[in-house]
Amino acid sequence: MQTEDQQEVIAFLSRPATVGDGCKDVKRTETQISIVFIGDKRVLKLKRAIKLPFLDFSTVEQRRQACEAEVSLNRRTAPDLYVSANPIRRAPDGGLRLGGDGEVVDWVVDMRRFDEDTLLDRVAQRGGLDRHLMEDLAVAVAGFHAKAEPQDDFGGREGIAGTMESNAVALRQGADGILDEDEVERVLSDTQAAFSRYETALAARKERGLVRRCHGDLHLRNIFLAEGRPTLFDAIEFSDLIAVIDVFYDLAFLLMDLDRRGLRPLGNLVLNRYLDITGDNDGLRPLPLFLAMRATIRAFVSAGTAKAIGGGAEAATLGEDARIYLGMAGDYLRVPEPRLIAVGGLSGTGKSRLARILAPELGAAPGARIARSDSLRKRLAGVDPLTRLGPDGYSAEMTERTYERVLDEAREALRAGQTVIADAVFARPEQRSAVEAVAREVGVPFNGLWLEAPSEAMAERVTLRERNVSDATADVVRRQLDYDLGDIAWPRVDTGGSRERTAELARAALRG
């Protein structure tokens, strides 16, 4: 509901002289809750004078608070982007001006402009998202969550229950004429069943401090590249119910968005690097529920927008989007039984590459947890994954600790309901026996794969690696060739051919 006429303010902000960065024309974009005025170097964002079920910008004072909160919260991740909250005042001549003296008429968020072509949704449309960029994004999100302030007034079991209730109302309202009502009820019933399974875990995660003041709207359109680094912006400032949430519910929006764009392998990369850093494998337990809730929200938003438009091509597209999102929500809640797959072989045989190919195809969305010894060794050493370790990082004691961590990581993820790919050399028979024992302990099926390649190919692969967690070199490969591997009962996979051929052979071995 509109509570004030802001036409005078909108006209004022539309003038190049108001933006004042030398621009000749001010571009304008609008959302349900704000109007953004874009100059050449400067951006001014006006909150609409509205009152909705989930926000209240109905007074000048409330808009001031919202502008100041937006600047403060988003400086956590984009300090150079958010300049200040500025008042729009009545000048002595009766006109409007930014700052100075006079009665405050409204408020704006003052921002520096960035290149919109670096928004990750646009990069995705160009096919520009790759493994390294997704790993950097996971680092950014994990670092943000680590620093975010834990909260106990919102979120957890009660927060998710409240969100589910409001989602159900909105989804049923949007179903009329757009969504299949029987499918809506199936999704809502399955969501409630999932909540019943996970509600104890949700409460426990809140007690452990994993409900924090998060982003709240973490999708590709709210991430841009600043000097080539993924940068989060436009976090939710107007609702604690939306922003104070489980960190995995925050992450789930990004994973769902990638999945909707047909980029599940990239979502799996994000998830695995995030877990490599945080070790929060317990977050895998409620992840199907979180993904389904995110998809449900997009379903009713798309359906509601389509109904508001009333007809035409745009409404038809939005209606189809709503149906796709609803289908995704249902799929997320149908969680396959977990299994443990061990991928072993000497350095350079392509273990990690194969794991990245197989993981998105296995387990619950967005795919299997990869417990990679190289990554876990770096976590145990307390260094960045791309930092090379010295001899102490590869001592017998450190190697034993690393294998123990691989097994622990597998147990945690399996017990949380996710399929696991254990990625390590597994050169010794007792190491192979130990990972098989984890599957028996947890009660899940096990498959082992032993990868082999010509020695020349192995040495070349490790030499050509770039930005890789592994520290293996050609000298390491040559030393490993002298290992006494013992009897290997796992199916052998020749990785000397193309990666596609290797994946075909591995899939056939897994099918038995």
N, C-alpha and C positions, 0 to 999 in steps of 0.2 A: 504494500500500500504506500503510495506517494504521500508524504506529509508536508512538503514545502515545494514551492515553485522555484526552481534553480535556474531558470532561463537566463536571467541577467548574469549569473556567475558563469554559465556555460558560454555565453557570448563573449564575456571578458577573457576567459581562458582560451578561446578560439583565435584570439588576435596574436599575430606574430610578435607584436611589441610586448605582450605579456610574457611570453616564453623568453624573449630577450636574448636569444643565442645567435642572432643574425639570420634566423630562418626567414624565408619568404612565404612559407605556407605551413600551417599547423595541421598535421594529420590527426584523425580522431578515431579511436576504437571504443566500443562499448560492450559492457557485460551487464548482467542482471543487477549488479550491485555497485558498479563504478563506471566512470567515463575517463578515458586516458587521452591526454593531449600531448602530441609528440612533435617536438621540434627537431632541429638538426643534431643538437647535442644534449638537449634537456627534455625531460618528461615530467608532466604534472598530472597527478591522479586525483580525481574528485570522487568522493563517496556520494552515492545517490542518497537523497533524503527520503529514505524508505523504512518501513517496518515490516519484517517478514517473520515467519515462525522461528527461523534460526538466527536472526540478527535484528538489531535495532539501531538504525542511523537516523532516527527521526528528529533529533535536535542537533544544534550546532555543537553543543558540548559533547554529545556522544560521538559526533564525527571527529572532533578534536582528539578524543581519547583513542578512537580507532586509528587515526593517522599516526599518532605518536606511537601506538603499539605496533603498527605495521613497520615503522622505521626501526624501532628497537629490536623486534623479533627477527627481522630480515637482515639486520647487520650481523647477526650470528654467522651467516653464510656468505653474504654479499655486502661487506662493509663499504666498498667503494661505489656501489650502485645507489645506495639509499643515502641521500644528503640530509634531509630534515623534513619535519612537518611544518608547513608554512600557513599563517593565517591570511585570509583574504579580508581586507578591511575597507570600510567606507571612507573615502578621501574627503577632505574639506569641500571640494567642488561637487560632491555628490556622487562621483564615480567610484570605481573600485580600484584597489591596488594591492599588490603583494607586499606584506610586511608594513612597516611604518606604524603610525598612530591611527586611531579611529576605531569605530565600532567593528567588532569581528562579525563578518557576514557568513563566512564558511572557512573550510580548511582543505588543504591539498597535501599530498605526499610529493615532495620534490626529489626527483631522481635524475641520475645521469643516463643518457641513452646508450644502449649497446646495439650491436649489429644483430638484428632480428634473424638473419640467416643462420646465426649460430645457435638458435633455439633447437634443442635436440629433436623435437618433433619434425622440424624442417630437415635436419640432418638425416633423420630416419627416412623421410620421404625421398631424399636423394640417394639412399643406400649407403650413407656415410658412417653408420655406426659399425664399429669393429670390436674385436676382443679387447684390445688395449684400452680403448675409450671406455668400455663397459667396466673393466677392472678399475680404472681411475674413478668412475662414477661410484662403484661400490665402496672404494676407499673414502670418497667424500661423504657418502651417506653414513657409513660406519663411524667416521670421525665426528660428524654432526650429532649422531645419536649418543655417542660416548660423552659428549659435552653437554647435552640437553639436560635440563633440570628435572629430576624425578618429582612426581606429583602423587598425592594420595587423595585428592578431592574428587577426581574423575577417573574414567577408564576402568580397566579390569573387568571383572565379571558383570558388574552393574552397568558399566558404560556400554559394553557390547550388547547387553540385553536391551538397553534403552534404544540403541541405534537399530537393532533388529526390529524392534516394535515400530519405530517410525518408518523404517524401510518397508515394512509390510503394508502399512497404511498407504504409503506413496505408490508402491508397486500395484496394489489393487486398484487404486485410482487411475493409474496409467494403463491398466490392462484393457479397458473398454475400447473395443474396436481396433486395438493395435497388438496387444499381447494375448496369447492363448490363455484363457483363465484357468484351465486345468493344469497347464504347465506352471503357471504362477503359483498355484496352490501346492504343486509337487515341490517346487523349489523352496517355498516357505516352510513346508513340513520337513524337508531334508535339512534345511538350515537350522531349524529348531532342534532336530535330532543331533546334529553336529555340535550345537551349543551345549546340549546336555552331556555329550561326551567330553567336552573340553572345559566346562565351566570351572572345575576344580583347578585345572592348569592355569586358566586365566587369572584366577584369584591369587595363585601362588606366584605368578610372574609379577603381578602388581606388588606383592609383598617383597619381592626381590629387587624392586626399584626399576622395573622395566617398563612401567608406565611413565612417560615423560612428556614434556612440552615439545612435541614433534613438529613436523612441517604441516601435516594434515591434508595436503593437496599435492602429493608428490608424484607427478607424472611428467612425461617428457616435455610438455609445453611450459613447464615451470622450472626448467633447467637450461642454462645456456653455457657457452664456452667463453671463459675469460682467460685470455692468453693461452688458449688451448686446454684449459682445465675445466671440467664440469663444475658448474656453480649453481647452487639451489637458490631460488628466490620466490617471491610471492607466496610466502607461507600464510596460513590462516591466522588472522589476528582477532577475528570477531566472535569466536566461539570456542570456549574451553572444551565443550563436548566433542567438537570436531578435531581439535588440535592436541588435547591432552589424552594420549592414547598409547597403547602398547607399541613399542618400536617396530615390531613385526607387522602390525596393522598398517603402520606408516609405509614400510617397505613394500607391503602387498600391493599398494596402488601402482607403484612403479613396475612391479613384476606383471601385474594384470595388464597394464598399458602396453608393455612390450609384447605380451602374449596376443593381445587383440590385433596388433600390427603384424602378426605372423612371425614374430622374432623370439619365439620361446628359447632357442639356443642362447641368445644374448641374455635373456632373463635368467637362465640357468647359470651363466657366467657371473652375473651380478650376485645371485644368491650365494654361490660357492665362494666367491672372493669375500663377500660380507661375512660369511661364517668362518672363513680362514682367519679373519681379523678378530671377530668378536667371540668365536667359540660358542655362540648362542644356539646350539643345536636344538634345544628345547623349543625354540620358536617354530620349528618345523611341525610341532604337534598341532597348534591351532591354525597353521597357515592355510589349509583348505577352506576353513570357515572364513578367514580373513579375505582370501581371494574371492570367494563367492559373494561376500558382502560388498566388496568393491565393485564387482561386476553387476550386482543387483542395483546399486546406486546409479551406475551409468545406464542401466536399463530403464529405470523409471524417469531419470532426467531426460533421456532421449525420447521416451514415449510422451512425457509431458510437454516437451518442446514441440514435438510433432503435432500434438493435439492443439496447442496454442496457435501454431501456424495455420492449421485448418485444412491444408491441401497443397497440391503442387509437388514438384520434383523434390524440393528440399524436405518437405514433410514425409514423403515416401522414403527418402534415404534415411532420415532419422528413425522412422518406424522400423526399417530393416536393421539399423544399428541396435535398436532396443531389443529386437528378437535375438540378434546374435549375442548380445550381452547376457540375456536371460539364459540362453543355451549354455554359455560359458559358465554361468553360476551353477547350473545343474551339473555340468561336467566336473567342476572342481570338487563337488561334494561326493562324487563317486570315486573314492580313494582306493587304488589297487593295493593288494597285499605287498608288503615290502620284501625285498630279497637282498642278499649280499653277493656282490661280484668282486673278485680280486683280479686285478690286472698286474701281472708281474713280468719281469724281463730286465735285461741289462740296460744300462743307460743308452739312449739313442734308438731304442727299438720302437718308440712311438707310443708309450703307455699313456702319457697325459693327453696326447692328441686324440687317441682312440677314446679315452674316457670323456673328453669334451664332446665327441661326436655321439656317443651312446647315451650320455646322461639325460639329455632332453627327451629321449624316447622311453625312459624308464621311470617307474614310480609315479608319485603324485606330482602335479604341476608345481613348478616349472621343470621338474626332472630330478634325477638322483643327486644325492649329496656325494661329492667326490672328496674322499679323505686322502689327500695327496701328501706323501711323506715329505716332499720338498717344502711345501707350504707350512706344514706343521712343525718341521725342524726350525724354520725361521721364527715361528711364533714362540716356540720354546726358548729360542735364543734371544727373544725380545727385540728383534730387528724387523725392519721393513722387508716384505717378501722379496724385493729386488736387490737387497743388500747381500753381497757375496760374503760368505763365512770363511774364516780362516781354519787352520787345522783343528782347533778346539771344537769347532762346530761339527766335525766329522769324527770325533773320538769314538771309541767303542762304547763308552758310557752314553754319549749323546745319541748315538745311533740306536742303542737299546731303548732309551727314553722316547725317541721318535717313533719307533715301531709300537711301543706301548700306547703312545698318543693316537696313532692310526687306529689301533684296535678300540681304544676308548671312544674315539670319535665315531667309529662305526657302530658301537653299541648304543651310544646316545641317539644317533640319528635313526637307527632301526627301531629302538624303543619308542621314538617319537612318531613312528609310522612311515618313515621315508626309506626308499631303496638307497643303498650305498654302493659306490664303486671305490674299493680300496686300491689306491695307486701307489705302488712301491716296488722296489726291485724284487723282494722276496727271494733272495738268492739262496738262503739256507732252508733245508727241509723243515726245521723247527719253526721258522717264520711262516712257512706255508701252512703248517699244521695249526699254528696258533690262530690264523685268520679263519680257517675252516671251523675251528672250535667256537669262535664267536657266533657263527651262524647257528650251530647246534645249541649254544647257550641261550640265544634269544628266541630260537624256534622258527627260523626262516630258511627258505631254500638257499643253497650256495652254488655258485659257479666260479671256477678259476680259469683264467686264460693266461697262457704263457706265450709272450711275444718274442719272435726271433727275426733277425734281419742280417744281411751280410755285414761283416765287420767294417768294411769301407763305408757303407751307408750309415752305420751307427756313428762312426767318428765324424763324418761330414755333417750329420744332423746336429750333433751337439756343438759343433764349431760354428754353424750358421745361425744358431738361436739368437734372437734379440728380445730383450725385455722378458726374460724367462726366469721363473723362480729357481729352476735347477742351476746348480753350480758345476755340473759335470762337464768335463773337458775330454778331448781326444785321449789324453793320458789316462784319465779315469777309465774310459772305455777299454783301453788296452790292458789295464790291470784287471778289470773285471773279466776279461776273456779267459784269464787263468783260474777263475774261481772253480772250486769243486761244488757243483750245484746239486749233486745227489740225484736221486730218482725224481723225475718230474711227472706227476700223474695228471696234471691239468692239460686240457687240450692245447695243442701248439698252434699258433697263428702266425703265418708268414706275413711280415709287414714290409717286405722288400718292394712291393708294388705300390700302386697309387693308394691314397687314403680311402678312396671309395671302395677299392678292392679289399683293403684291410678291414673296413667296416662290414662288408658283406661276409667275409670269412668269420669275423667275430660274432656277428648276429647268428650265423648258421651254427657256430659252436655253442652259443647260449641256448639255441632251440634244442640242442642235443641231437 
